[in-house]
């Protein structure tokens, strides 16, 4: 999932360099949303791992 966020960030940087402001803004917004979703899923996974503990 973080790979998609990086892809959209790169698209945004290229679009901004070429002068496509609207496309760059949209790509940055999508990258931010994907990053936040990935971060939330990571935190949920880490919390579940701590709650369950080590299985035998």
N, CA, C and O atoms as a Maestro MAE file, in Angstrom:
{
 s_m_m2io_version
 :::
 2.0.0
}

f_m_ct {
 s_m_title
 :::
 protein
 m_atom[224] {
  # First column is atom index #
  i_m_mmod_type
  r_m_x_coord
  r_m_y_coord
  r_m_z_coord
  i_m_residue_number
  s_m_chain_name
  s_m_pdb_residue_name
  s_m_pdb_atom_name
  i_m_atomic_number
  :::
  1 25 0.825 -1.185 0.000 1 A "UNK " " N  " 7
  2 3 0.000 0.000 0.000 1 A "UNK " " CA " 6
  3 2 0.875 1.257 0.000 1 A "UNK " " C  " 6
  4 15 0.552 2.246 -0.658 1 A "UNK " " O  " 8
  5 25 1.973 1.209 0.735 2 A "UNK " " N  " 7
  6 3 2.868 2.360 0.727 2 A "UNK " " CA " 6
  7 2 3.490 2.567 -0.655 2 A "UNK " " C  " 6
  8 15 3.866 3.682 -1.015 2 A "UNK " " O  " 8
  9 25 3.593 1.491 -1.417 3 A "UNK " " N  " 7
  10 3 4.125 1.604 -2.772 3 A "UNK " " CA " 6
  11 2 3.211 2.498 -3.619 3 A "UNK " " C  " 6
  12 15 3.692 3.308 -4.411 3 A "UNK " " O  " 8
  13 25 1.907 2.348 -3.451 4 A "UNK " " N  " 7
  14 3 0.970 3.187 -4.199 4 A "UNK " " CA " 6
  15 2 1.096 4.642 -3.773 4 A "UNK " " C  " 6
  16 15 1.017 5.541 -4.610 4 A "UNK " " O  " 8
  17 25 1.290 4.881 -2.481 5 A "UNK " " N  " 7
  18 3 1.464 6.255 -2.010 5 A "UNK " " CA " 6
  19 2 2.707 6.882 -2.634 5 A "UNK " " C  " 6
  20 15 2.681 8.043 -3.042 5 A "UNK " " O  " 8
  21 25 3.793 6.116 -2.710 6 A "UNK " " N  " 7
  22 3 5.010 6.629 -3.328 6 A "UNK " " CA " 6
  23 2 4.821 6.878 -4.824 6 A "UNK " " C  " 6
  24 15 5.341 7.855 -5.365 6 A "UNK " " O  " 8
  25 25 4.084 6.005 -5.484 7 A "UNK " " N  " 7
  26 3 3.825 6.192 -6.916 7 A "UNK " " CA " 6
  27 2 3.048 7.481 -7.150 7 A "UNK " " C  " 6
  28 15 3.392 8.258 -8.041 7 A "UNK " " O  " 8
  29 25 2.005 7.717 -6.360 8 A "UNK " " N  " 7
  30 3 1.228 8.946 -6.524 8 A "UNK " " CA " 6
  31 2 2.050 10.173 -6.167 8 A "UNK " " C  " 6
  32 15 1.865 11.231 -6.768 8 A "UNK " " O  " 8
  33 25 2.955 10.053 -5.201 9 A "UNK " " N  " 7
  34 3 3.824 11.174 -4.852 9 A "UNK " " CA " 6
  35 2 4.761 11.500 -6.008 9 A "UNK " " C  " 6
  36 15 4.980 12.671 -6.317 9 A "UNK " " O  " 8
  37 25 5.314 10.477 -6.646 10 A "UNK " " N  " 7
  38 3 6.200 10.700 -7.794 10 A "UNK " " CA " 6
  39 2 5.425 11.315 -8.954 10 A "UNK " " C  " 6
  40 15 5.919 12.221 -9.624 10 A "UNK " " O  " 8
  41 25 4.208 10.822 -9.192 11 A "UNK " " N  " 7
  42 3 3.367 11.409 -10.242 11 A "UNK " " CA " 6
  43 2 3.104 12.885 -9.942 11 A "UNK " " C  " 6
  44 15 3.127 13.720 -10.845 11 A "UNK " " O  " 8
  45 25 2.854 13.200 -8.673 12 A "UNK " " N  " 7
  46 3 2.598 14.588 -8.290 12 A "UNK " " CA " 6
  47 2 3.827 15.459 -8.525 12 A "UNK " " C  " 6
  48 15 3.704 16.586 -9.004 12 A "UNK " " O  " 8
  49 25 5.005 14.949 -8.194 13 A "UNK " " N  " 7
  50 3 6.226 15.732 -8.390 13 A "UNK " " CA " 6
  51 2 6.502 15.970 -9.872 13 A "UNK " " C  " 6
  52 15 6.890 17.070 -10.266 13 A "UNK " " O  " 8
  53 25 6.303 14.946 -10.687 14 A "UNK " " N  " 7
  54 3 6.510 15.098 -12.129 14 A "UNK " " CA " 6
  55 2 5.485 16.071 -12.708 14 A "UNK " " C  " 6
  56 15 5.834 16.930 -13.517 14 A "UNK " " O  " 8
  57 25 4.234 15.942 -12.301 15 A "UNK " " N  " 7
  58 3 3.189 16.834 -12.799 15 A "UNK " " CA " 6
  59 2 3.454 18.283 -12.375 15 A "UNK " " C  " 6
  60 15 3.229 19.214 -13.147 15 A "UNK " " O  " 8
  61 25 3.931 18.460 -11.149 16 A "UNK " " N  " 7
  62 3 4.235 19.809 -10.683 16 A "UNK " " CA " 6
  63 2 5.406 20.400 -11.468 16 A "UNK " " C  " 6
  64 15 5.401 21.586 -11.798 16 A "UNK " " O  " 8
  65 25 6.398 19.582 -11.764 17 A "UNK " " N  " 7
  66 3 7.551 20.053 -12.527 17 A "UNK " " CA " 6
  67 2 7.149 20.446 -13.949 17 A "UNK " " C  " 6
  68 15 7.736 21.360 -14.528 17 A "UNK " " O  " 8
  69 25 6.164 19.769 -14.506 18 A "UNK " " N  " 7
  70 3 5.714 20.062 -15.867 18 A "UNK " " CA " 6
  71 2 4.647 21.154 -15.918 18 A "UNK " " C  " 6
  72 15 4.243 21.587 -16.997 18 A "UNK " " O  " 8
  73 25 4.194 21.595 -14.742 19 A "UNK " " N  " 7
  74 3 3.238 22.697 -14.707 19 A "UNK " " CA " 6
  75 2 1.781 22.300 -14.661 19 A "UNK " " C  " 6
  76 15 0.909 23.146 -14.859 19 A "UNK " " O  " 8
  77 25 1.495 21.042 -14.405 20 A "UNK " " N  " 7
  78 3 0.103 20.595 -14.287 20 A "UNK " " CA " 6
  79 2 -0.318 20.685 -12.820 20 A "UNK " " C  " 6
  80 15 -0.270 19.689 -12.098 20 A "UNK " " O  " 8
  81 25 -0.727 21.867 -12.382 21 A "UNK " " N  " 7
  82 3 -1.034 22.112 -10.977 21 A "UNK " " CA " 6
  83 2 -2.204 21.305 -10.448 21 A "UNK " " C  " 6
  84 15 -2.137 20.767 -9.343 21 A "UNK " " O  " 8
  85 25 -3.275 21.214 -11.224 22 A "UNK " " N  " 7
  86 3 -4.458 20.486 -10.763 22 A "UNK " " CA " 6
  87 2 -4.195 19.010 -10.603 22 A "UNK " " C  " 6
  88 15 -4.620 18.400 -9.622 22 A "UNK " " O  " 8
  89 25 -3.501 18.437 -11.555 23 A "UNK " " N  " 7
  90 3 -3.167 17.013 -11.482 23 A "UNK " " CA " 6
  91 2 -2.212 16.733 -10.327 23 A "UNK " " C  " 6
  92 15 -2.336 15.716 -9.644 23 A "UNK " " O  " 8
  93 25 -1.261 17.636 -10.112 24 A "UNK " " N  " 7
  94 3 -0.304 17.460 -9.022 24 A "UNK " " CA " 6
  95 2 -1.016 17.510 -7.668 24 A "UNK " " C  " 6
  96 15 -0.722 16.713 -6.778 24 A "UNK " " O  " 8
  97 25 -1.933 18.430 -7.522 25 A "UNK " " N  " 7
  98 3 -2.681 18.538 -6.266 25 A "UNK " " CA " 6
  99 2 -3.528 17.309 -5.993 25 A "UNK " " C  " 6
  100 15 -3.614 16.841 -4.857 25 A "UNK " " O  " 8
  101 25 -4.148 16.791 -7.035 26 A "UNK " " N  " 7
  102 3 -4.964 15.587 -6.891 26 A "UNK " " CA " 6
  103 2 -4.105 14.392 -6.503 26 A "UNK " " C  " 6
  104 15 -4.473 13.617 -5.621 26 A "UNK " " O  " 8
  105 25 -2.964 14.243 -7.160 27 A "UNK " " N  " 7
  106 3 -2.077 13.121 -6.859 27 A "UNK " " CA " 6
  107 2 -1.531 13.212 -5.440 27 A "UNK " " C  " 6
  108 15 -1.402 12.192 -4.763 27 A "UNK " " O  " 8
  109 25 -1.210 14.411 -4.984 28 A "UNK " " N  " 7
  110 3 -0.734 14.585 -3.606 28 A "UNK " " CA " 6
  111 2 -1.831 14.214 -2.620 28 A "UNK " " C  " 6
  112 15 -1.563 13.561 -1.612 28 A "UNK " " O  " 8
  113 25 -3.061 14.620 -2.899 29 A "UNK " " N  " 7
  114 3 -4.178 14.283 -2.018 29 A "UNK " " CA " 6
  115 2 -4.372 12.773 -1.924 29 A "UNK " " C  " 6
  116 15 -4.566 12.233 -0.835 29 A "UNK " " O  " 8
  117 25 -4.321 12.101 -3.058 30 A "UNK " " N  " 7
  118 3 -4.473 10.642 -3.069 30 A "UNK " " CA " 6
  119 2 -3.331 9.986 -2.312 30 A "UNK " " C  " 6
  120 15 -3.555 9.047 -1.549 30 A "UNK " " O  " 8
  121 25 -2.106 10.469 -2.513 31 A "UNK " " N  " 7
  122 3 -0.949 9.910 -1.813 31 A "UNK " " CA " 6
  123 2 -1.087 10.071 -0.307 31 A "UNK " " C  " 6
  124 15 -0.757 9.155 0.447 31 A "UNK " " O  " 8
  125 25 -1.571 11.222 0.137 32 A "UNK " " N  " 7
  126 3 -1.769 11.459 1.576 32 A "UNK " " CA " 6
  127 2 -2.809 10.495 2.143 32 A "UNK " " C  " 6
  128 15 -2.607 9.916 3.210 32 A "UNK " " O  " 8
  129 25 -3.911 10.327 1.436 33 A "UNK " " N  " 7
  130 3 -4.975 9.433 1.912 33 A "UNK " " CA " 6
  131 2 -4.468 7.999 2.019 33 A "UNK " " C  " 6
  132 15 -4.710 7.326 3.021 33 A "UNK " " O  " 8
  133 25 -3.766 7.531 0.989 34 A "UNK " " N  " 7
  134 3 -3.250 6.161 1.007 34 A "UNK " " CA " 6
  135 2 -2.236 5.987 2.134 34 A "UNK " " C  " 6
  136 15 -2.217 4.948 2.794 34 A "UNK " " O  " 8
  137 25 -1.394 6.995 2.359 35 A "UNK " " N  " 7
  138 3 -0.403 6.917 3.431 35 A "UNK " " CA " 6
  139 2 -1.080 6.836 4.793 35 A "UNK " " C  " 6
  140 15 -0.671 6.044 5.642 35 A "UNK " " O  " 8
  141 25 -2.099 7.639 5.006 36 A "UNK " " N  " 7
  142 3 -2.806 7.625 6.297 36 A "UNK " " CA " 6
  143 2 -3.500 6.277 6.509 36 A "UNK " " C  " 6
  144 15 -3.468 5.737 7.615 36 A "UNK " " O  " 8
  145 25 -4.120 5.733 5.474 37 A "UNK " " N  " 7
  146 3 -4.767 4.425 5.590 37 A "UNK " " CA " 6
  147 2 -3.735 3.351 5.923 37 A "UNK " " C  " 6
  148 15 -3.982 2.499 6.776 37 A "UNK " " O  " 8
  149 25 -2.580 3.383 5.258 38 A "UNK " " N  " 7
  150 3 -1.520 2.408 5.538 38 A "UNK " " CA " 6
  151 2 -1.014 2.554 6.960 38 A "UNK " " C  " 6
  152 15 -0.757 1.553 7.629 38 A "UNK " " O  " 8
  153 25 -0.867 3.778 7.432 39 A "UNK " " N  " 7
  154 3 -0.408 4.019 8.795 39 A "UNK " " CA " 6
  155 2 -1.411 3.498 9.819 39 A "UNK " " C  " 6
  156 15 -1.020 2.896 10.818 39 A "UNK " " O  " 8
  157 25 -2.692 3.724 9.580 40 A "UNK " " N  " 7
  158 3 -3.732 3.236 10.490 40 A "UNK " " CA " 6
  159 2 -3.747 1.708 10.520 40 A "UNK " " C  " 6
  160 15 -3.846 1.108 11.591 40 A "UNK " " O  " 8
  161 25 -3.648 1.079 9.351 41 A "UNK " " N  " 7
  162 3 -3.625 -0.383 9.312 41 A "UNK " " CA " 6
  163 2 -2.393 -0.945 10.018 41 A "UNK " " C  " 6
  164 15 -2.475 -1.978 10.682 41 A "UNK " " O  " 8
  165 25 -1.260 -0.274 9.879 42 A "UNK " " N  " 7
  166 3 -0.049 -0.699 10.580 42 A "UNK " " CA " 6
  167 2 -0.232 -0.605 12.092 42 A "UNK " " C  " 6
  168 15 0.140 -1.524 12.822 42 A "UNK " " O  " 8
  169 25 -0.800 0.494 12.560 43 A "UNK " " N  " 7
  170 3 -1.011 0.656 14.002 43 A "UNK " " CA " 6
  171 2 -1.982 -0.388 14.548 43 A "UNK " " C  " 6
  172 15 -1.757 -0.935 15.627 43 A "UNK " " O  " 8
  173 25 -3.043 -0.664 13.822 44 A "UNK " " N  " 7
  174 3 -3.989 -1.695 14.248 44 A "UNK " " CA " 6
  175 2 -3.289 -3.043 14.309 44 A "UNK " " C  " 6
  176 15 -3.490 -3.802 15.258 44 A "UNK " " O  " 8
  177 25 -2.481 -3.345 13.322 45 A "UNK " " N  " 7
  178 3 -1.746 -4.606 13.298 45 A "UNK " " CA " 6
  179 2 -0.776 -4.702 14.468 45 A "UNK " " C  " 6
  180 15 -0.672 -5.751 15.104 45 A "UNK " " O  " 8
  181 25 -0.071 -3.622 14.754 46 A "UNK " " N  " 7
  182 3 0.885 -3.625 15.874 46 A "UNK " " CA " 6
  183 2 0.167 -3.798 17.213 46 A "UNK " " C  " 6
  184 15 0.640 -4.538 18.076 46 A "UNK " " O  " 8
  185 25 -0.956 -3.130 17.390 47 A "UNK " " N  " 7
  186 3 -1.726 -3.253 18.630 47 A "UNK " " CA " 6
  187 2 -2.258 -4.671 18.792 47 A "UNK " " C  " 6
  188 15 -2.197 -5.237 19.884 47 A "UNK " " O  " 8
  189 25 -2.775 -5.244 17.717 48 A "UNK " " N  " 7
  190 3 -3.282 -6.617 17.792 48 A "UNK " " CA " 6
  191 2 -2.160 -7.595 18.122 48 A "UNK " " C  " 6
  192 15 -2.377 -8.563 18.851 48 A "UNK " " O  " 8
  193 25 -0.976 -7.352 17.596 49 A "UNK " " N  " 7
  194 3 0.163 -8.214 17.888 49 A "UNK " " CA " 6
  195 2 0.535 -8.117 19.370 49 A "UNK " " C  " 6
  196 15 0.847 -9.128 20.000 49 A "UNK " " O  " 8
  197 25 0.502 -6.908 19.922 50 A "UNK " " N  " 7
  198 3 0.828 -6.743 21.338 50 A "UNK " " CA " 6
  199 2 -0.234 -7.355 22.247 50 A "UNK " " C  " 6
  200 15 0.094 -7.924 23.289 50 A "UNK " " O  " 8
  201 25 -1.498 -7.241 21.860 51 A "UNK " " N  " 7
  202 3 -2.589 -7.769 22.680 51 A "UNK " " CA " 6
  203 2 -2.558 -9.294 22.684 51 A "UNK " " C  " 6
  204 15 -2.744 -9.921 23.727 51 A "UNK " " O  " 8
  205 25 -2.328 -9.871 21.541 52 A "UNK " " N  " 7
  206 3 -2.312 -11.349 21.455 52 A "UNK " " CA " 6
  207 2 -1.072 -11.925 22.110 52 A "UNK " " C  " 6
  208 15 -1.132 -13.012 22.685 52 A "UNK " " O  " 8
  209 25 0.036 -11.233 22.039 53 A "UNK " " N  " 7
  210 3 1.269 -11.753 22.596 53 A "UNK " " CA " 6
  211 2 1.848 -12.835 21.718 53 A "UNK " " C  " 6
  212 15 1.400 -13.051 20.592 53 A "UNK " " O  " 8
  213 25 2.824 -13.496 22.232 54 A "UNK " " N  " 7
  214 3 3.464 -14.563 21.469 54 A "UNK " " CA " 6
  215 2 2.708 -15.879 21.666 54 A "UNK " " C  " 6
  216 15 2.429 -16.285 22.794 54 A "UNK " " O  " 8
  217 25 2.392 -16.519 20.582 55 A "UNK " " N  " 7
  218 3 1.725 -17.815 20.656 55 A "UNK " " CA " 6
  219 2 2.741 -18.925 20.830 55 A "UNK " " C  " 6
  220 15 3.879 -18.823 20.371 55 A "UNK " " O  " 8
  221 25 2.320 -19.982 21.496 56 A "UNK " " N  " 7
  222 3 3.246 -21.112 21.719 56 A "UNK " " CA " 6
  223 2 2.975 -22.206 20.715 56 A "UNK " " C  " 6
  224 15 3.643 -23.239 20.732 56 A "UNK " " O  " 8
  :::
 }
 m_bond[223] {
  # First column is bond index #
  i_m_from
  i_m_to
  i_m_order
  :::
  1 1 2 1
  2 2 3 1
  3 3 4 2
  4 3 5 1
  5 5 6 1
  6 6 7 1
  7 7 8 2
  8 7 9 1
  9 9 10 1
  10 10 11 1
  11 11 12 2
  12 11 13 1
  13 13 14 1
  14 14 15 1
  15 15 16 2
  16 15 17 1
  17 17 18 1
  18 18 19 1
  19 19 20 2
  20 19 21 1
  21 21 22 1
  22 22 23 1
  23 23 24 2
  24 23 25 1
  25 25 26 1
  26 26 27 1
  27 27 28 2
  28 27 29 1
  29 29 30 1
  30 30 31 1
  31 31 32 2
  32 31 33 1
  33 33 34 1
  34 34 35 1
  35 35 36 2
  36 35 37 1
  37 37 38 1
  38 38 39 1
  39 39 40 2
  40 39 41 1
  41 41 42 1
  42 42 43 1
  43 43 44 2
  44 43 45 1
  45 45 46 1
  46 46 47 1
  47 47 48 2
  48 47 49 1
  49 49 50 1
  50 50 51 1
  51 51 52 2
  52 51 53 1
  53 53 54 1
  54 54 55 1
  55 55 56 2
  56 55 57 1
  57 57 58 1
  58 58 59 1
  59 59 60 2
  60 59 61 1
  61 61 62 1
  62 62 63 1
  63 63 64 2
  64 63 65 1
  65 65 66 1
  66 66 67 1
  67 67 68 2
  68 67 69 1
  69 69 70 1
  70 70 71 1
  71 71 72 2
  72 71 73 1
  73 73 74 1
  74 74 75 1
  75 75 76 2
  76 75 77 1
  77 77 78 1
  78 78 79 1
  79 79 80 2
  80 79 81 1
  81 81 82 1
  82 82 83 1
  83 83 84 2
  84 83 85 1
  85 85 86 1
  86 86 87 1
  87 87 88 2
  88 87 89 1
  89 89 90 1
  90 90 91 1
  91 91 92 2
  92 91 93 1
  93 93 94 1
  94 94 95 1
  95 95 96 2
  96 95 97 1
  97 97 98 1
  98 98 99 1
  99 99 100 2
  100 99 101 1
  101 101 102 1
  102 102 103 1
  103 103 104 2
  104 103 105 1
  105 105 106 1
  106 106 107 1
  107 107 108 2
  108 107 109 1
  109 109 110 1
  110 110 111 1
  111 111 112 2
  112 111 113 1
  113 113 114 1
  114 114 115 1
  115 115 116 2
  116 115 117 1
  117 117 118 1
  118 118 119 1
  119 119 120 2
  120 119 121 1
  121 121 122 1
  122 122 123 1
  123 123 124 2
  124 123 125 1
  125 125 126 1
  126 126 127 1
  127 127 128 2
  128 127 129 1
  129 129 130 1
  130 130 131 1
  131 131 132 2
  132 131 133 1
  133 133 134 1
  134 134 135 1
  135 135 136 2
  136 135 137 1
  137 137 138 1
  138 138 139 1
  139 139 140 2
  140 139 141 1
  141 141 142 1
  142 142 143 1
  143 143 144 2
  144 143 145 1
  145 145 146 1
  146 146 147 1
  147 147 148 2
  148 147 149 1
  149 149 150 1
  150 150 151 1
  151 151 152 2
  152 151 153 1
  153 153 154 1
  154 154 155 1
  155 155 156 2
  156 155 157 1
  157 157 158 1
  158 158 159 1
  159 159 160 2
  160 159 161 1
  161 161 162 1
  162 162 163 1
  163 163 164 2
  164 163 165 1
  165 165 166 1
  166 166 167 1
  167 167 168 2
  168 167 169 1
  169 169 170 1
  170 170 171 1
  171 171 172 2
  172 171 173 1
  173 173 174 1
  174 174 175 1
  175 175 176 2
  176 175 177 1
  177 177 178 1
  178 178 179 1
  179 179 180 2
  180 179 181 1
  181 181 182 1
  182 182 183 1
  183 183 184 2
  184 183 185 1
  185 185 186 1
  186 186 187 1
  187 187 188 2
  188 187 189 1
  189 189 190 1
  190 190 191 1
  191 191 192 2
  192 191 193 1
  193 193 194 1
  194 194 195 1
  195 195 196 2
  196 195 197 1
  197 197 198 1
  198 198 199 1
  199 199 200 2
  200 199 201 1
  201 201 202 1
  202 202 203 1
  203 203 204 2
  204 203 205 1
  205 205 206 1
  206 206 207 1
  207 207 208 2
  208 207 209 1
  209 209 210 1
  210 210 211 1
  211 211 212 2
  212 211 213 1
  213 213 214 1
  214 214 215 1
  215 215 216 2
  216 215 217 1
  217 217 218 1
  218 218 219 1
  219 219 220 2
  220 219 221 1
  221 221 222 1
  222 222 223 1
  223 223 224 2
  :::
 }
}
